Amino acid sequence: MIALKPTPSDFRQAALRALENPWETPDACQRRHDHYMAEAERLERERGHA
C-alpha cells in the first residue's frame, strides 16, 4: 500500500469545503478552515527549504 501525503493544494481544497459544512457552527467551520490553510502554508515552507 502506498501512503500519499497531502499537498498544499489538498489542504486549500479542504479549507474551502470546511466553510460549507452544514453540520458545524460557523465558528467551527472558520477554525477548521484556518487550520487547513496554516497546514498548506507550513507544507509550502517545508518544500521551499527542502
Summary of the structure (lengths in Angstrom):
residues: 50
radius of gyration: 12.5
end to end distance: 25.3
largest distance: 38.2
contacts: 110
relative contact order: 0.20
helix: 70%
strand: 0%
